[in-house]
Amino acid sequence: MKESREKTDKWLDKATAAIRFGPDRRTVRSELPAHLEDKALDFQRIFPGLTQEAAQERAAAEMGDPAEIGRELAR
């Protein structure tokens, strides 16, 4: 579980790194986990045998490249 949390934190760090304005970066950083969790829960509903960790990894992959997301959010 700790490893999964670390992976999520690294993904979130990459996704928000390009946002220069601190308050905006913190706001986005606090909202993105909910989107990842929603996607992971969707995957677990669709694929009941999927572990939580696998669902989270799949959700992050489905969201796309975190660096690209960060560039888009920074605009």
C-alpha positions in Angstrom: 0.0 0.0 0.0 2.9 2.4 0.8 4.4 1.7 -2.6 1.1 2.5 -4.3 0.9 5.8 -2.3 4.5 6.7 -3.3 3.7 6.0 -7.0 0.6 8.2 -6.8 2.5 11.0 -5.1 5.2 10.8 -7.8 2.5 11.0 -10.5 0.9 13.9 -8.8 4.2 15.7 -8.4 4.9 15.3 -12.1 1.4 16.4 -13.0 1.6 19.6 -11.0 5.3 20.5 -11.5 4.7 22.9 -14.4 2.1 24.9 -12.5 4.2 27.9 -11.2 1.7 29.7 -9.1 1.8 27.9 -5.7 -1.9 28.3 -4.7 -3.0 26.9 -8.1 -0.5 24.0 -7.9 -1.8 23.1 -4.4 -5.4 23.3 -5.5 -4.8 21.1 -8.5 -2.7 18.7 -6.4 -5.6 18.4 -3.9 -8.2 17.7 -6.7 -6.3 15.2 -8.9 -6.3 12.4 -6.3 -10.2 12.4 -6.3 -10.1 12.0 -10.1 -7.6 9.1 -9.9 -9.7 7.4 -7.2 -12.9 7.7 -9.2 -11.2 6.2 -12.2 -9.7 3.4 -10.1 -13.1 2.6 -8.6 -14.7 2.5 -12.1 -12.0 0.0 -13.1 -12.8 -2.1 -10.0 -16.5 -2.1 -10.9 -15.9 -3.1 -14.5 -13.2 -5.7 -13.5 -14.2 -7.0 -10.1 -11.1 -9.1 -9.8 -8.7 -6.2 -10.2 -6.7 -5.3 -7.1 -6.8 -1.8 -5.7 -3.2 -1.2 -6.6 -3.7 -2.5 -10.2 -6.8 -0.3 -10.5 -4.9 2.7 -9.3 -2.0 2.0 -11.8 -4.5 1.6 -14.6 -6.3 4.8 -13.7 -3.0 6.8 -13.7 -2.1 5.3 -17.1 -5.5 6.1 -18.4 -5.2 9.7 -17.3 -2.1 10.0 -19.5 1.4 11.3 -19.2 1.6 13.4 -16.0 4.1 15.8 -17.5 1.8 16.5 -20.4 -1.2 16.9 -18.1 0.9 19.4 -16.1 1.8 21.4 -19.2 -1.9 21.6 -20.1 -2.9 22.6 -16.6 -0.2 25.3 -16.4 -1.8 27.0 -19.4 
